[in-house]
Amino acid sequence: MPPNPSPVLENQERESFITYTAAPHDPDVLRELHKYQISEITETWEEEDYRDFLKKALTPLGLFREEFLPSQSSHCYRITFDGETTAIFRLTPTDPGSVFHQVIPGAAGKKILEVNNVAVEESFRGDLLLGVILRDCALLAHEKGYDFVAGVVRHEILPLFVDFGTIPVRHDPLHILGDENICDYVTYFMTHRREHIDYACARGYHYFHRKVTMNAIDADVRRSRERAGR
């Protein structure tokens, strides 16, 4: 069954000229982005697929736990590429005493959505998809009236999130999995005001533009070398 993309996520970030302040408007970039569609999971068959996708993605990494499965308060999403599910994530409102309220500057008493269950199909890792997820999380948090959207990320992959533009927090390492050797850190976006979302969209477009352009350049170099080798 085809997903039902959110009109907010489909159009909002492209309506503002601010989106293109960090990189020029490029139809090639937008064509690539349009291949990714987001939809909220609402049907029983989708929920089963979500759980299977999560378990398949996280078990080999030693990260899957039954308690990581969605709660009743969670909103779960999937992202498709050309109609096939390539990633999932969920957004869950945090309790007022959460670690996010404790470590994010200015977050005490604010509304925070936690991003978790981020799982990406292996062939899409390291490409546009993580940026698509982070941008969409910021847009959804703003749409739902939250002040922050935040997540806990392993130290080893934290640079991938920070490279996109999320804000890392320096704090004592967290050990979510109970292993002292696995250090986790909070990273977040502010989402209360429209200018926060303008930043996320502009930063996101710069990220996407860079990825698409560099992929094209790399392909050009490969073809040039192939011709030179003939």
N, C-alpha and C positions, 0 to 999 in steps of 0.2 A: 504494500500500500504506500502511496506517495506521501511525503511529509507535507505539513502545512506551515510554510515559513511565516514567521512573525513579520507583519508589515513594518513594525518599528525597526527591526534589525535589517530588513531588506532595503529600506529607503532613508532612514534618518541620518546615517552618517554620510550619505552622499548628497544631502540637501544643503549642507553648510560648506561655504567656500573655505572655512577653516580647515576642513579635512585635507585640503591640498596645499597647505602652507609649507609643509615639510618636504614635499616632492611634487613634481608636475602631474597634472591630470594625464593619465595614460590608459587608453582603451584596452591595451593588452593586459594591464594589471586588473582592471575591472572584469574583463572576461574570465580571468582565472578565479577571481573572488566569487563570481556568480556561479561557479561550479559547485561551491559549498553552500548548503542550505541547512538551516537550523529548524528544529521542530521540538515542541514539548511532548514528552511521552505521556499519553493518557489512556491508551488501550492496554488490556491485559496482555495481549501477545507482544506488545512493545516492551512492557515491563519484564517479561520473561527473556526477551532478546537482550535487554539492558543488563540483566543479571548475568547472563551467559557471556556477554561481551566483556563485562568487568572481570569476571573470574578468569576468563581466558587471557586477558591482558596482564593482570596483576599477579597471578599465581606463579609464573616463571620467575618473577622478580622478588618473590618472597614477601609480597606486600598485601596479599589478599587475606582479609579477615571477615568473618560473618557480620561482625558489628559495623563493618564499613558499608553494608548495604543500606539503601535509602530508608529513611523513617517516614512517618505519615506527614510530617511537616515539610518534606523535601519536594522540590520541583526538579524533575529529571529531564534531560535533553539529549538529543542525538544530533550529530552532524553527518550529513550524507555528501558524497562526492559522486556526481553522475548517478544518483539514485541509490548508491550503496553506502551502508553505515561505515563511517571511518573513525568516528570518535564519539564518546559519551562524556557527560559531566552532570553534576547536580549542584543545586544551590539550596542551602539550608539556613534558615534564620538562627542566629546564635543566641544563647542565653546571656543575660546582662553581666554575668560574672565570668564570661569566657576569657581564654587567654588573649583573644584579639582585643577585647576591651582593656585588658591589663597592659598590653605592650604597644599598641598602636597609638601614636601621639594624638591627643585630643579625642579619643574614641570613647571615653567614659560616658555612659548614658546615651550613646548613639545607637542607631540601628545598623547592624552589620549582617551581611549575607556571607556565609562561608562557601567557598568553592571546594568541592572534593569529588572523588570518583572520576578524576580526569584520566581517561584511558584512550589511547590513540593506536589505531592499527599500525603495525610495525612499518609498513612501507611508506607511511605518511609522517613518520617521526623526523624532525629536523627540517621540515618544509614549512609551508604557510599555516598549517592547521593549528598549531599551538597559538599563534597570533590571532587566528579567527576565534578560537575559544575565549581567549582573554578579552578581546574587544567585545565579544557578545556578552560576556559576563558583566562587563562594565555597563553596557547598554541596558541589560536586563535589570541590574541593581538600581540604576537610575529610574527606569520605567516603573519599578515596584516601590519607589520612594525610600530607598536605603541610603545611608550616609557613606558606607564603605562596602566594598566587596573584597574579601581577603581569603587567603589560603595558607596552609602549612606545607612547605616544600622541603624535600631533602636537600642538604647542603650541596651535594654533587650536581644537582640539576638546577639549583637556584639561579645560576647565571643565565639560563635560557629564558626565565621569566623576567629577570631584571633587564635583559637585553631588549625585550619587547617594550618595557617602560613601567612595569610594576615597581612599587617602592618597597625595598627590603627594610626590615627592622633589625637593628643590632640588639640582641638580648642573649641571655644564657641559652645554650642549646636546649631544644626540646627533644624528648626521646619518645615519640608517639608509639613506636612499636615495642617499647620496653627494652631496647638494646642500646647500651651506652655508647656503642660505636657508630650508631646511626643518628646523626644530628639533623634536626629539623628547624626551619626558620619561617617566620611569618613574612609574607609579602602581600601588598594590597594596592588598590586604587581608591581614591576618594571619588564618590559618585553623587554627592548631594546636589551640586550645582551644575548647570549646563556647561559652564566653562571646564569643569572636570571632564565631562564627556567629550567636549571638543578636543581636549588634550589627548584623551585615549584614542579618539578616532584619527586625529592628525598623526600621532605617534604610530598608530597601527598602519595607516596608509603608507607612511615612510618605510616601515618594516616590510610591508607587502611589496612595495615598489622595489626595494632593494633586493628582496628574494627573487622576484620574477625577472628583474633585469640581470642579476648575476647568473641565474640559471640560463638565460638566453646567451649571455656572454660566454659562459663555459661551453655551451653547445657550439657556438661559433668557433671557439678555439679548437675543440675536438675535430670539427669538420676541416678547419684549416690545416691541422696536423695530418689528417688523413689524406688530404690532397697533396701535401708536401711529401708524403711517404710513398706516393705512387711512382 
